Amino acid sequence: MEYVKSLIVTLLILAALLGVWAAGTRDGVADTSVDPELAALLGPSAKGESPVPGPEDVGAAVWGHLKDPFYDKGPNDKGIGTQLFFSLVRVLGGFGLAVIVAVPLGFVIGSSPLMQRSLEPFIQILKPVSPLAWMPLALYVIKDAAQSSIFVIWICSVWPLLINTAFGVASVRPEWLNVARCHEVGWLRRSFTVVLPAAAPTILTGMKISIGIAWLVIVAAEMLVGGTGIGYFVWNEWNNLSLTNVIVAIFAIGVVGMVLDQGLAGLTRLVSYEE
Amino acid sequence: MPSPTPAFDSDANLAHLGCSCGKHAIPEAHNVSQEARLDDIIEKSVMKAVFPNDVQRRRFIKTVGASAALAALSSVLPMGVAKSLAQEAMGKPEKTDLKVGFIPITCATPIIMAEPMGFYKKHGLNVEVIKTAGWAVVRDKAINKEYDAAHMLTPMPLALSLGAGSDPIPFRMPAVENINGQAITLANKHKNKRDPKLWKGFKFAVPFDYSMHNFLLRYYVAEHGLDPDKDIQIRVVPPPEMVANLRAGNVDGYLAPDPFNQRAVYDGVGFLHLLTKEIWDGHPCCAFAASQEFIDTMPNTYMALFRSIIDATDFASDKSNRKEISKAVSPKNYLNQPVTVLEQVLTGTYATGLKEQPIAKDPERIDFDPFPYHSMAVWILTQMKRWGYVKGDLDYQKVAEDVYLATQAAEVMKSMGMKPPSTTYKKYMVMGKEFDPATPEAYLNSFAIKR
């Protein structure tokens, strides 16, 4: 019952939003006095139409993209599905590399107060840097646009992962570690059977934050270097001042971001435990 | 049972079953031996030119060995290019799959249309033209060799070779793409401020620091008594973002490449204040550029690419082809613009956005001319120095002749039946003021506003 109620409210809000959108983008009265020769040279928005597309325009565009999401008309024009796929590969690549580096390093930092104190200044200085600020340096050093964007994803995913892993490892209850010590469990076995399961929910929360940031950053990175990906798609449509397609891309980015987030939230539920 | 003679091929050319000289069974064999012979002739004639005295030459070759002598000479003379120039279409490209970067603006028309209209194919190349987000990215991808060659702004190869704004990397500019074709666009609210003297405090956008747009805008406002660094603000904004910035009021106007001037009129955001041809009629804008390394390591590929660009530029300069070209370059894969916007730019019949004269006709609004005059480079260098982009002494002629390959362009144009100009230097009139490429320093010192 609660679920149905919330669903009804959600639908009402959606209808209200669409109504406001449609009303706000209604076309003005077309100026019919314009000379037809001149009218042929001008675009719809110079003749009184609203420059922002309404919900019906965007709906039609979404349908057009869904009908053929994987077309390929040359290196600069591919379907929205293909572009999303390119972006996802980059995000998962950079994110995967970040997990490989950050989780073991976070383990070390979390289990050694000395390491924690000595690495703290580096993490504190590098963490707040916008990942895109790395882009020019990456392009210059790596000399490859695709690898540079993976590097940028890597560097933005690393910090939340590192900090959360270290925090999770450091806050494993000392009683559990003591019990393990009493049973003379070795370091390696203790790490995998006691510390890792205990810290897993915190680590996965770090992953969830990381992948969210990575998905935010990839769009900006691809707008910067171009080539392929959903960010390039947005840039290319902006180029043509096609707001309709930009809005379509916003929805697509939102949906994929939600799926990534929900996926990791599901994983977190799998490893969480009650004390 | 296999037949003793090959089956008759109805498509075979009966007149030329063998090669043209008759000594080779198939034309390919003829070409190979012809190529080797040509190489030999060129090498011998270069040796002869360097050592006109027969006795001296033989003694020199005897002491150092023929191949060592040739290698020593090749290091001074671009033997590879000379050879492929002589071979014309004969030299097989070392590599046929190429990537050429471009910025989606009408200046790049020849580079772009050469793909859909088959000019690269015609010269034996399989070129992918790759759309790029901005000039800095084009520069970096060209340096990184992600692109074999690229669409650049005419000042960029000069800046790259001089190391202004990046490490010095020898880039060469074999051909100009377009002349004219830019404009100053102002926001609609400035319709009563057509006099540049009223522009104090305006914010302008240009596509790149090392661009004709920047130098022409600076020149234009300075001629009207405004200091471009103090009285107005000039920002670098990628062309596609200009219309959005103009609509939002972030900039008051821009000197930019088309289609973004025409697009501002098409979308009812701004009006065309002036075409850049009114500042300097025949000014260069965009160019086709490649690194010295690419030219040296793949001379045949480079020549084939060079010839396809010259071919396409020549086709684009014919005004009767412009409508067809507008359609070829408008799809998403290329410029991604409405055909009517491109047609207005390329045919020169366009809406101005002004009440007094809503439609203007100027067939010379944009033109395409590949010849890279050295004097163009000298003018650009004077402006780079004028505004402090390069400092210290500058050997104008040497830099111009190193970077702008005018002599080579003339050779290629001649070999393709075109008529290149007989001189690589000429005088220009820029806003009524004469520029003489022979006296760049005097020209530079004649300006009241400079750094």
Contacts between the chains, C-beta under 8 A, distances in Angstrom:
chain1	res1	chain2	res2	distance
A	35	B	358	7.0
A	37	B	359	6.5
A	38	B	351	5.8
A	38	B	358	5.0
A	38	B	359	5.8
A	40	B	340	6.9
A	41	B	265	8.0
A	41	B	266	7.4
A	41	B	340	6.3
A	41	B	344	5.8
A	41	B	350	6.6
A	41	B	351	4.0
A	41	B	359	7.0
A	42	B	265	7.2
A	42	B	266	5.8
A	42	B	268	7.0
A	42	B	351	5.8
A	43	B	266	4.1
A	43	B	267	5.3
A	43	B	268	7.3
A	43	B	338	6.9
A	43	B	341	7.8
A	45	B	267	5.1
A	45	B	268	5.6
A	46	B	265	7.3
A	46	B	266	6.3
A	46	B	267	5.9
A	46	B	268	3.1
A	47	B	268	7.6
A	51	B	247	7.9
A	51	B	267	6.9
A	73	B	331	7.3
A	73	B	332	7.0
A	73	B	333	5.4
A	74	B	128	7.7
A	74	B	333	4.0
A	75	B	128	5.1
A	75	B	129	7.6
A	75	B	130	5.6
A	75	B	131	7.9
A	75	B	333	7.4
A	76	B	129	7.7
A	76	B	130	6.7
A	76	B	131	4.2
A	76	B	332	7.2
A	76	B	333	4.6
A	76	B	334	7.0
A	77	B	331	6.9
A	77	B	332	4.2
A	77	B	333	3.8
A	139	B	137	7.8
A	139	B	140	5.0
A	139	B	144	7.5
A	140	B	140	7.0
A	143	B	143	7.9
A	143	B	144	4.1
A	143	B	145	7.7
A	143	B	146	8.0
A	144	B	144	6.6
A	144	B	146	6.8
A	145	B	137	7.6
A	145	B	141	6.4
A	145	B	144	7.8
A	145	B	146	6.4
A	223	B	133	6.9
A	224	B	133	6.3
A	224	B	137	7.4
A	225	B	133	6.4
A	225	B	137	5.9
A	226	B	131	6.4
A	226	B	132	5.4
A	226	B	133	3.9
A	226	B	137	6.6
A	227	B	130	7.3
A	232	B	133	7.9
A	235	B	133	6.1
A	235	B	240	7.3
A	236	B	131	7.2
A	236	B	332	6.9
A	236	B	336	5.9
A	237	B	336	7.8
A	238	B	240	6.0
A	238	B	241	7.4
A	238	B	244	7.3
A	239	B	104	5.9
A	239	B	240	4.0
A	239	B	336	5.5
A	240	B	332	7.7
A	240	B	336	4.4
A	240	B	337	6.0
A	241	B	243	6.0
A	241	B	244	7.1
A	241	B	263	6.9
A	241	B	267	6.5
